[in-house]
Amino acid sequence: MHCKKKLLIFLILLLGHFSYCYEYNSINTNKAYLRVGPGKWYPIKWELKAPGLPVRVLQENGDYKMVELFDGTQGWIATSLISDKKKLLVLEDALIYSKRKKPLVKVKKFVVLDSLGCANKIIEQHCEIRIKKVRGYIHKDKIWGNN
């Protein structure tokens, strides 16, 4: 009986691990410190000077979140420096298209875009975005920060 309980707990934890969906947020300040651990007393690993940069939240610990950047870099950042606004980072030069699949504008690598959603079925494999006054669609393979 005791072994069955342990097995059940193990399976619940294992399934919970696989079903966890990472959340994407973005930096909401001009300068943010990515630290080695969850607290001000931990050394600074990187200084991020990219407002709007999307980050993938891996875990939380008090007032800090462990995040991953587009290049795989991981570290801890104060929760107050993260916004729920959905942003996307362009990974390589790409085109933004209209609903009718006509090219609207070219965007350069490392530009941050406002995400309007990536589950749109109008143009499959694309996310709806906004950059300044342009609203359109960009291919999912060209961006980072979407769920």
N, C-alpha and C positions, 0 to 999 in steps of 0.2 A: 504494500500500500504506500509506504514512504517513497519508494522508487518511482511509483506512478505520479505522485505529486511533483517530484523533482523533474521528471520527464515533461509533464504538462507545463510547468513554469518555464523550462528551457524552450519548448516549442512556441509558447506565447512570446517570449523575448525574441526568438529567432524570427518569427513571422513579423513582429513589430519592427525589427531592424530592416527587413526587406521591403516593407510597405511604406517606410518613411519617405515622404516626398520633400525634397529640399526646397526651401523657400528662397526666392531671389528678392533682394532689397537693393538699395542704392545709397551711396555716400551723400549726406546732406550738408556738407560743409566744404570750405576751400582747402582745409588741411585736417587730416585725420591720421592718428598713429595706429599702426598695426603692431601689436605687441606679441611677445613670446607666450604670455599667459594672461589669464583673466583678471587684471588689476593694474593700477597705476604704478605699482612697485616693480612690475615686470619690465625688462628692457624693451626698448623700441626696436622692432625688426625692420620696419619700413615707415616712411612718412609718405602718405598718399596726398597728392595735390591734384585731384581730379574729381571735382564736384559732379555728382550724378553717376559716377562709376558704379556699375552693377556688381554686387557681391552675392555669393551663394552662402546662405547661413547653414552651417553644419551642426552647431549645437549652441546652447545658451548656458551661462553660469553667472547668476546674479545680474549685475549691470553690464555684463560683457557678452558678446557673441563671437563664436569662432566662425570665421568666414574664409571662403576660398575665392581667389581672384581668377580671372580668365586664363592666366598662365599656370595655374596650379598652386601658386603661393598661398599658404595658409597662415592665419594668425588671429589674434583676438583684438576686437575693437569695441569701444564703449557703445552701448546701445543708443545713447543720446545722439550719436553721430551717424546713425543709420535711419533712413526714411523708408516707408512702405511704398513709395512711388516706384513704379516699374519702369526701368530703363534698360536699354540694350546697347551693347558695345559692338561696333562694326569691326570684324576681325580681318577683313581684306577689302580693298576697293570694291564697291558694289553699286548696283543700280536700284533705284526706287521706281516701282511700277504703279500705274493706275489700276483701277478695277478691271479695266479692259485690256490689261497686260501691255500697255504702252509705256515705254521708258519715260520717266519724268525728270529725274536728276541723278547725277552720280555722287556718291558719298565716299569719302576717303577713309582709309584704315584708322581705327581708334577714335572715330567720332561717336559721341554718345547720343542716342535717339530716345525719344519718348515712346514707350510701348503702349499701343492701344489694344493689344491682344494678339495671341498667336493661335487661337482656336477657330479662326475665321475660315469658312469653307468656300468663300468666293474665289480665292486663289490658293489652292492647296500648297503646302510646304512653304508658306509665306507668313510673315507677321505683319500686322497693320501697325504703322508707325507714324510719328509726326516729327518733323524737324523744321523749326521756324514756322513758315506758313505753308509748307508742303506736307500733305497727308497722302500716304500711299502704302505700298507693300514692298517688303524686302525678303529675300530668300532666307530661310532658317539656317542654312549652312554658312551664311556670311556673318552671322551675329552670335553673341554670347549674352546670356542673361534671361533666357525664356524658360518657362516651366515646361 
